[in-house]
Amino acid sequence: MTTTFTGIYAACITPFSSDGAEIDIAGISAQVEHMISNGVHGLVPGGSTGEFTALTVAERKACNRAYIEAAAGRVPVVAGTGALSTAETIELSRDAEEAGADALMIVPPFYDTPSFEEILVHYRAISDVVDIPIMFYNIPDATGLELSAEEFGRLGREGRVANFKDTSGDFSKFTSVYLNHSDDIQPINGCDTLTFAALALGTGAGVWGAASFIPRLCTDLYSALAVDVDMPRARDLWKKIHPICVFLESHSYACGVKTGVELVGLPAGPTRGPILPLASEHREELRGLLTAAGLDTVA
């Protein structure tokens, strides 16, 4: 059974204090207000954009809870809870559900790549103890796990996974799942540069890091393409957005998004090591792309 998501879900950063030592809870609140006021349809904290691998378990719980509290039921929150073990994934998932998360985004274990049968057992074990939908986070470059279109269908039917965020960049396979297996599992785009194509295909939703700092452009694109089917307007918007997407996919993604957040005047803090800040010339390149897209930036 699928759970249908619609709209643009922002892949959220984890704001830190200026020294990177602590999560900036006030920064999370400011970020949430910015995104919701600009029409974002949902929030996805605790994923790659949120630097989850650089957080302790306690920090991951605190970050998810802060986003859930700041959203205050106005939009759904899909909390990232994937971990290297089933036990830790369950611990994080239970905590997020208790805090009020609407769904969970769970990346499969990504060190010793499990077999597909092990993946099914892993996700069934989680679905046995939570009552909210599970989104599979498909990111083969990080996990080493490549599923076929047919296996995605099985993941929905047998693993009790509602949908998957696809960050593989394999649009042909993504299309095959949409056309042949969407009764079992909903494919949701998570690759920035494929957003236009995925929405035009009819998938109806995307998880998008750029929505953390250009939320109105992202939601306007969704409205033009997926709601109004106004292709000329959608193309005009995509001309502004696409260069920003290309930039993000050409650098450390979390760092690029955090830099974008800072450039539009919101608190972000540094990325945690080993990720370094963007070089000054790249920061200015992103500023130029935002200016060209019609956004004001700060010094």
QUIGIVEN-V840484 format. One record per residue. D_LAST is the distance of its C-alpha to the last C-alpha in Angstrom with 1 decimal. Layout:
# QUIGIVEN-V840484
d_last: {D_LAST | D_LAST}
This chain:
# QUIGIVEN-V840484
d_last: {48.5 | 45.0 | 42.4 | 40.5 | 36.8 | 35.2 | 31.7 | 28.3 | 27.8 | 24.4 | 24.4 | 22.4 | 20.3 | 21.3 | 18.5 | 19.2 | 18.7 | 16.4 | 19.5 | 20.5 | 23.8 | 24.0 | 23.2 | 20.8 | 23.2 | 21.0 | 18.2 | 21.0 | 22.0 | 18.6 | 18.4 | 22.0 | 21.6 | 18.8 | 21.0 | 24.3 | 23.1 | 22.2 | 25.6 | 25.6 | 29.2 | 29.1 | 27.2 | 27.9 | 26.6 | 28.1 | 28.0 | 26.6 | 23.1 | 23.6 | 24.7 | 28.1 | 29.7 | 27.6 | 28.7 | 32.0 | 34.4 | 33.7 | 29.9 | 30.6 | 32.8 | 30.4 | 27.5 | 29.8 | 31.2 | 27.8 | 26.9 | 30.5 | 30.4 | 27.1 | 28.4 | 31.6 | 33.7 | 31.6 | 31.1 | 32.8 | 31.3 | 32.4 | 32.1 | 31.9 | 34.9 | 36.1 | 37.3 | 39.6 | 42.7 | 44.3 | 44.7 | 41.0 | 40.1 | 42.6 | 41.3 | 37.7 | 39.0 | 41.4 | 38.7 | 36.3 | 39.3 | 40.2 | 36.7 | 37.0 | 35.4 | 36.7 | 37.0 | 36.3 | 34.6 | 36.6 | 36.0 | 39.4 | 40.0 | 38.3 | 40.0 | 43.7 | 43.5 | 46.1 | 48.7 | 48.5 | 51.3 | 49.4 | 46.4 | 48.7 | 50.1 | 46.6 | 45.3 | 48.7 | 48.5 | 45.2 | 46.3 | 49.5 | 47.6 | 44.8 | 45.4 | 42.1 | 41.3 | 40.1 | 37.7 | 38.3 | 35.2 | 36.2 | 34.2 | 36.9 | 34.6 | 34.0 | 37.4 | 39.8 | 41.5 | 42.4 | 44.2 | 46.3 | 46.1 | 49.4 | 48.1 | 45.2 | 48.0 | 49.8 | 46.8 | 46.7 | 50.4 | 51.3 | 48.1 | 47.4 | 43.8 | 42.6 | 40.0 | 37.8 | 34.2 | 34.5 | 32.0 | 34.6 | 33.8 | 37.5 | 37.7 | 41.4 | 42.2 | 39.8 | 41.7 | 45.0 | 44.2 | 43.2 | 46.3 | 48.8 | 47.7 | 45.4 | 48.3 | 47.9 | 44.1 | 41.2 | 38.8 | 35.1 | 32.6 | 30.0 | 29.0 | 26.0 | 27.3 | 30.7 | 29.5 | 30.8 | 34.1 | 34.6 | 34.2 | 36.3 | 38.9 | 39.1 | 37.9 | 36.1 | 33.3 | 30.5 | 28.4 | 25.0 | 21.9 | 19.7 | 20.8 | 18.6 | 15.5 | 17.2 | 20.2 | 21.3 | 21.5 | 23.5 | 25.8 | 26.3 | 27.5 | 29.8 | 31.2 | 31.8 | 33.3 | 35.1 | 36.0 | 36.5 | 37.2 | 35.5 | 35.1 | 33.7 | 30.9 | 30.3 | 30.1 | 27.6 | 25.3 | 26.0 | 25.0 | 21.4 | 21.5 | 23.6 | 21.2 | 18.7 | 21.8 | 22.9 | 19.7 | 20.0 | 23.6 | 23.0 | 21.0 | 21.4 | 21.3 | 20.2 | 17.4 | 16.3 | 16.5 | 14.7 | 11.7 | 12.0 | 12.3 | 9.1 | 7.2 | 9.3 | 8.7 | 11.8 | 13.0 | 14.2 | 14.8 | 16.0 | 18.8 | 22.2 | 24.2 | 25.4 | 22.3 | 19.7 | 15.9 | 15.1 | 15.3 | 12.2 | 14.0 | 14.5 | 10.9 | 10.2 | 13.5 | 12.6 | 9.6 | 12.4 | 14.8 | 13.0 | 12.6 | 16.3 | 17.3 | 16.2 | 13.3 | 10.2 | 6.8 | 3.8 | 0.0}
